[in-house]
């Protein structure tokens, strides 16, 4: 049991992130499926339009969930830039989904509701999800750099010669002693 506990403590932050990402994704999936299937009924023979519109609606739901819950503690880059990256990445993921629906409808000749749902949700969506997860973590909601990763010039910490005698350091006897050059302080 200690191995499991050690693994969990080592990867706890990833487990929490993936569970939040998965929950937001599940909610967006329900929205996506609902909108998609309603549009399939309302817009006969417009499977590609239904795919794009349902993905756009689900993308807004996913953005709100990921920004305000999954990645709320991440460094916030410029909000406009963040949104542009988010919707650009989701646009690419939507193209991945549309490609599978397109292949099913025009390449394989299956345009029934079940065939289109299988193409979209069994093939397109999982590949799009993996693409989204990687890109969200890397580009949209990046982690703030750790203090050890931040390079701070030496002059930002303290003056190089604190006692105003640049070439010497005073000893207890009051006589200046030469300063030895070192690589670190």
Secondary structure, DSSP 8 states (H G I E B T S, - for coil): -HHHHHHHHHHHHHHHHHHHHHHHHHHHHHHHHHHHHHHHHHSTT-HHHHHHHHHHHHHHHHHHHIIIIITTTS----HHHHHHHHHHHHHHHHHHHHHHHHIIIIIS---SHHHHHHIIIIIIHHHHHHHHHHHIIIIIS-----GGGS---GGGTS-SSTTS-TTEEE-TTS-EEE----S--
